[in-house]
Amino acid sequence: MENERLAKVKGMHLSISKKHAVEICSFIRGKEVKRSKAQLAEVIAMKRAIPMKRYKRNIGHKGGMAAGRYPIKASKVFIDLLSSLESNAENKGLDSKSLIIITSVANQASRPFHPGRQRRTKMKRTHVELIAKEAEQGTTKKTEAPKEEVKQVSKVEVKKVKESKGETKQ
C-alpha cells in the first residue's frame, strides 16, 4: 500500500501566526527534512529570511529576495514538527535521512478569547499538517547528461572554409 511509505505529523492548536505558518509551509514543501531543519535553524539565527509570497503587504526586501521576514517563533515550532516527522518515519521503518516533504498545509484553528477584562481580543491558533515520503534511490541526486564539447574556431579558419566553398564576396 502507498500509505506505508509515508510519514505524517499534525500540529493542532499551535500558538503561531497562520500567515507565517503558510509561508513556512510553502518554503519547505518539496525539500528534504534534514535540509528544511537546517534552513529553519538559519532563520532562527537571522541568517536566512523566509520569502513572503502571499502575505507580503508592507514588508521590506531582504537580501537576495523580494519581501521576507524572520518568523522565529513559528520556525521553532516547525523544527519540532519536523523532528517528530522523522521519528514517525523511523517508527514505520522508513529511512529518515531521505525523507522529502510532499505535503505541508497550514489552516486556521478556532481562536479562543484572551482572559481578563478585554474579552474581545482573540489569541492566534493554527493547525499544521506535514506529510513526507521516502525518496527513491535514483531521485535523491540529479544526474546531468554529458555536454558535447564545442570546438573553438578562429576567424581565419572560417574565412578559409568560406573560400573553399566559394562564398567569399569580391
C-alpha positions as CSV (number, residue, x, y, z in Angstrom):
1,M,0.0,0.0,0.0
2,E,1.2,3.5,-0.8
3,N,0.5,4.9,2.7
4,E,3.1,2.6,4.2
5,R,5.8,4.7,2.5
6,L,4.5,8.0,4.0
7,A,5.1,9.6,7.4
8,K,2.7,12.1,8.8
9,V,2.6,14.6,11.6
10,K,-0.2,17.1,12.7
11,G,0.2,20.0,15.0
12,M,-3.2,21.1,16.4
13,H,-4.0,24.5,18.0
14,L,-0.4,25.8,17.7
15,S,0.1,29.3,19.1
16,I,1.7,30.6,16.0
17,S,0.6,33.0,13.3
18,K,-1.3,31.4,10.4
19,K,0.3,33.8,7.9
20,H,3.8,32.8,9.0
21,A,2.8,29.1,9.0
22,V,1.5,29.4,5.4
23,E,4.7,31.0,4.2
24,I,7.0,28.5,6.0
25,C,4.9,25.6,4.6
26,S,5.4,26.9,1.0
27,F,9.2,27.4,1.9
28,I,9.8,23.8,3.0
29,R,7.4,22.0,0.6
30,G,9.4,19.7,-1.8
31,K,12.6,19.8,0.2
32,E,14.3,17.1,2.3
33,V,13.5,17.2,6.0
34,K,17.2,17.5,7.0
35,R,17.7,20.4,4.7
36,S,14.5,22.1,5.9
37,K,15.5,21.9,9.5
38,A,18.9,23.4,8.7
39,Q,17.3,26.3,6.8
40,L,14.8,27.0,9.6
41,A,17.8,27.0,12.1
42,E,19.3,29.7,9.9
43,V,16.0,31.6,10.1
44,I,16.2,31.5,13.9
45,A,19.8,32.8,13.8
46,M,18.5,35.5,11.4
47,K,20.9,34.4,8.6
48,R,18.2,33.5,6.1
49,A,14.8,35.1,5.6
50,I,11.6,33.3,4.7
51,P,10.3,34.7,1.4
52,M,6.8,36.2,1.8
53,K,4.9,35.4,-1.4
54,R,1.3,35.6,-0.3
55,Y,1.2,37.9,2.8
56,K,3.7,40.5,1.6
57,R,2.0,43.8,2.2
58,N,4.2,46.5,3.8
59,I,7.2,44.0,4.2
60,G,10.6,45.2,3.2
61,H,13.0,43.5,0.9
62,K,15.7,41.1,2.2
63,G,19.0,40.2,0.6
64,G,18.6,38.1,-2.5
65,M,14.8,38.1,-2.5
66,A,11.8,40.4,-2.5
67,A,9.7,40.6,0.6
68,G,10.9,38.5,3.5
69,R,10.7,38.0,7.3
70,Y,12.3,36.1,10.1
71,P,9.5,34.2,11.9
72,I,11.5,32.9,14.8
73,K,8.7,31.5,17.0
74,A,7.0,29.7,14.1
75,S,10.3,28.3,12.9
76,K,11.0,26.8,16.3
77,V,7.6,25.1,16.2
78,F,8.2,23.8,12.7
79,I,11.6,22.3,13.7
80,D,9.8,20.4,16.5
81,L,7.3,19.1,14.0
82,L,10.0,18.1,11.5
83,S,11.8,16.2,14.3
84,S,8.5,14.4,15.2
85,L,8.1,13.6,11.5
86,E,11.5,12.0,11.4
87,S,10.6,9.9,14.5
88,N,7.3,8.8,12.9
89,A,9.2,7.7,9.8
90,E,11.7,5.7,11.9
91,N,8.9,4.0,13.7
92,K,7.3,3.0,10.4
93,G,10.7,1.6,9.3
94,L,11.4,4.3,6.7
95,D,14.8,5.9,6.1
96,S,14.6,9.2,7.9
97,K,17.6,10.6,6.0
98,S,15.9,10.5,2.7
99,L,12.5,12.0,3.5
100,I,11.0,14.6,1.2
101,I,8.1,16.8,2.3
102,I,5.4,16.3,-0.2
103,T,2.5,18.0,1.6
104,S,2.6,20.9,4.0
105,V,-0.6,22.6,5.0
106,A,-1.4,25.3,7.5
107,N,-5.0,26.1,8.5
108,Q,-6.6,28.5,10.9
109,A,-7.9,26.9,14.1
110,S,-10.6,28.2,16.4
111,R,-9.4,31.3,18.2
112,P,-10.2,31.5,21.9
113,F,-10.6,34.8,23.7
114,H,-7.9,36.2,25.9
115,P,-8.9,36.1,29.6
116,G,-9.4,39.2,31.7
117,R,-11.2,42.4,31.1
118,Q,-10.5,42.8,27.4
119,R,-12.5,39.8,26.3
120,R,-13.0,40.7,22.6
121,T,-9.3,40.2,21.6
122,K,-8.6,36.7,20.3
123,M,-5.5,34.6,20.5
124,K,-3.8,33.1,17.4
125,R,-4.1,29.4,16.7
126,T,-3.0,27.3,13.7
127,H,-3.3,23.7,12.6
128,V,-0.3,22.4,10.6
129,E,-0.1,19.1,8.7
130,L,3.2,17.7,7.2
131,I,3.5,14.6,5.1
132,A,6.8,13.2,4.0
133,K,7.7,10.4,1.5
134,E,10.8,8.3,1.4
135,A,12.8,9.3,-1.6
136,E,13.5,6.6,-4.2
137,Q,17.1,5.6,-4.7
138,G,17.6,7.3,-8.1
139,T,15.8,10.6,-7.3
140,T,17.9,12.0,-4.5
141,K,20.6,13.3,-6.7
142,K,20.1,14.9,-10.1
143,T,22.2,13.4,-12.9
144,E,23.2,15.6,-15.8
145,A,23.7,14.3,-19.3
146,P,27.3,14.8,-20.6
147,K,27.5,18.0,-22.6
148,E,29.1,18.0,-26.1
149,E,32.3,19.9,-26.4
150,V,32.2,23.0,-28.6
151,K,35.3,23.5,-30.7
152,Q,36.7,27.0,-30.8
153,V,37.1,28.2,-34.4
154,S,39.1,31.3,-35.3
155,K,38.1,33.8,-37.9
156,V,40.9,32.8,-40.2
157,E,39.6,29.2,-40.3
158,V,36.1,30.4,-41.0
159,K,37.4,32.5,-43.9
160,K,39.3,29.5,-45.3
161,V,36.2,27.3,-45.2
162,K,34.1,30.0,-47.0
163,E,36.8,30.5,-49.7
164,S,36.9,26.8,-50.4
165,K,33.1,26.8,-50.8
166,G,33.2,29.9,-53.0
167,E,31.2,32.0,-50.6
168,T,33.5,35.0,-50.3
169,K,32.4,38.4,-51.6
170,Q,34.6,40.2,-54.2
